[in-house]
Amino acid sequence: MKNQRGITLIGMVVVCIVIVLVAIGGLKIAPAYIEYFKVKKAISGIAQTNGKGTVQDVRIAFDRRAAIDDIDVIAGRDLEITKEGNDIVISFAYPKRVSLFGNVSVVFDFAASSNN
């Protein structure tokens, strides 16, 4: 008689549960990263187009772009704006808490700069 090889039903159920939990976690975390990349793209675009503007001009430009791109995690007043030579450098940092299930959450500390 030959021994059977393969995965058991219980093993398959455990593997499926792990895959589903990872997928649910990924689907909850992905919007936080999408929003981060939208903010980063916005400040890079503003730094390139408003190279000679004032700090207030940069903040207003970001607020306008945030309204169009549906960015609500930070506002123009939260940006740190400096000058390096003739270039404007815009940077930001903010925490984002994502609730996974029950009382389990993940906290991300997002930070970026327009010169990266």
SVG drawing of the C-alpha trace seen along z (x, -y; Angstrom):
<svg xmlns="http://www.w3.org/2000/svg" viewBox="-13 -85 35 87">
<polyline fill="none" stroke="black" stroke-width="0.4" points="0.0,0.0 1.3,-3.5 1.2,-6.4 -0.8,-9.3 0.9,-12.7 -0.6,-16.1 -2.2,-18.7 -5.0,-17.8 -8.3,-19.6 -7.4,-21.2 -4.1,-22.4 -5.8,-23.9 -8.3,-25.7 -5.5,-27.1 -3.6,-28.3 -6.7,-29.9 -7.4,-31.7 -3.9,-33.1 -4.2,-34.3 -7.5,-36.0 -6.1,-37.8 -3.1,-39.0 -5.3,-40.2 -7.7,-42.1 -4.7,-43.7 -3.3,-44.8 -6.6,-46.2 -6.8,-48.3 -3.2,-49.5 -3.1,-50.3 -5.2,-53.5 -2.7,-55.0 0.1,-54.5 -1.9,-55.8 -2.6,-59.0 1.0,-59.4 2.1,-59.1 -0.5,-61.7 0.8,-64.2 4.4,-63.5 3.5,-64.0 1.7,-67.2 4.6,-68.8 7.1,-67.7 4.9,-69.4 4.5,-72.5 8.2,-72.8 8.9,-72.6 6.3,-75.1 6.5,-77.6 10.3,-77.9 10.2,-81.7 7.0,-82.0 6.6,-83.0 5.8,-80.6 2.2,-81.8 2.0,-81.1 3.3,-77.6 0.7,-76.9 -2.1,-78.3 -1.0,-76.2 -0.9,-73.1 -4.4,-73.7 -5.7,-74.1 -4.1,-71.0 -5.2,-69.1 -8.8,-70.1 -8.5,-68.7 -6.6,-65.5 -8.8,-64.8 -5.9,-65.1 -7.2,-65.5 -4.4,-64.2 -2.4,-67.4 -3.0,-71.0 -0.9,-73.8 -0.3,-75.1 1.3,-71.7 4.0,-71.9 7.6,-72.9 9.0,-75.2 12.6,-76.1 15.0,-77.4 18.2,-75.7 20.0,-78.0 17.4,-79.1 15.1,-76.1 12.2,-75.8 12.2,-72.6 8.8,-71.5 8.6,-68.7 6.0,-67.1 5.6,-64.5 2.4,-63.0 1.3,-59.9 -1.5,-57.7 -3.3,-55.1 -5.1,-52.3 -7.4,-50.1 -7.1,-46.4 -9.7,-44.7 -11.0,-45.1 -8.4,-47.1 -5.5,-46.2 -4.1,-49.1 -1.1,-49.9 0.6,-53.3 2.6,-54.7 4.9,-57.7 5.0,-59.2 7.6,-61.8 9.0,-63.1 10.6,-66.1 10.4,-67.6 14.1,-67.3 14.1,-63.5"/>
</svg>
